Structures are given as C-alpha cells and as structure tokens.
Amino acid sequence: MNKAEWNKLVARELTDEEKEFFGNKVSSIWEGVTPELNEEVLVYTPQAGVTTDTWVDYEEGVGFENHDEELIYWASFPEPPNE
C-alpha cells in the first residue's frame, strides 16, 4: 500500500542577509521541502483539513495557489495502482 509522505513547510521572516539578497520583493521564506513547480499536491492545514492545491511561481516568490497559512503540510499524490 502506498502511503503519502507528509512534508512540513513553515513560513518564516527573512534574516538580514536574506533581506539584502531579496530586497523588498518578499517578507518571508518557506523552510522545508517544497513541491515541484506547478505540481498539484495534497495539502493539510489545521484550519482547512486535507484539500488539494498547486505550488506556483508568483514572480515575487513561490507558494501555494490557495493556501497562505504559515504552517502547511503537503504530500504528492500516490502512484496509481498497477493493473
């Protein structure tokens, strides 16, 4: 049985060094393993429970299309069964 492996993402404020690098484009950064760009994944937050979302590039940073909580768990969809 394939089980989803949940990955934890936490948004944190930038360090002074990161602020110099990124400038005013972003105010926080994701810490943890992120999905592939444009990958639709399972997402869990205490507020919404389990849903789906897509990891996207917003030009000024990356994040989920429909979730902006500071703590998010995500998992790739399992492979379909072999018939």
N, C-alpha and C positions, 0 to 999 in steps of 0.2 A: 504494500500500500504506500503510495506517495503522500507524504505529509508536507504541508507548506512550512518553509523555514521563515520565521518572522525576523525581520531586521528592524532595529531601533534607530530612529532618526530624531535628533534633538536640535532645535534651532538655538543658537547662542549668539551673544553680541560679539562683534569683531574685536580683536586685540588692536592695540595702537599700530602695530606693524601692518596688520591686515587693512586697517583704515587707510594707511598711506598707500598701499597697493591698489585697493579697490576704489578709493576716493569716496564720493558721496553716492555712488551708484547703489550700494546695498548697505543695510544696517545690521544684518545678521547673516550667519552662515550655518549650513547644515553640517552636523557632525555625525558620522556613521556611514555605512554603505548605502549608496543610492541606487535606484533602478537605472536601467539603460534609458537614454533619451527617447521619448515617445513610447515607452513601454507602459502598457496598461497592467496594473497590479491590484491585488487585494490590499486594502488599507484598513487598519484598525485604529480608532481613537476612542477614548472613554466617552466622549460626547456623542459620537455618531455610530459606534459599534463597528461592524465589518461592512465595508462597501467596496467599490472599485474606483480607481482614479488613474490618471495618466501623468507621468513625470515629464514636464515640458520645460523648454527654454523660453524665458520671458525677455530676452535681450539683456536685461539688467541683472539676471540671475536665473536660477533653476528652482523648480518646486512642483508641487502637485497642482493640477489644474483646479480642483475643487476643495482642497483642504489647506488651511493655513495655521493649524494648531502648532504649538511649539514642541509637542511630543507626538510622534506618529510611528506606528509600526506598519511595515509593509511586507508582502510576500509575493513572489512570482506565482503565476498560475502553474499548477502541476501539468506534466506532460499528459496527453490523452492516453487512454489505455490501448495496449496492443491487442488487436483482434485476431 
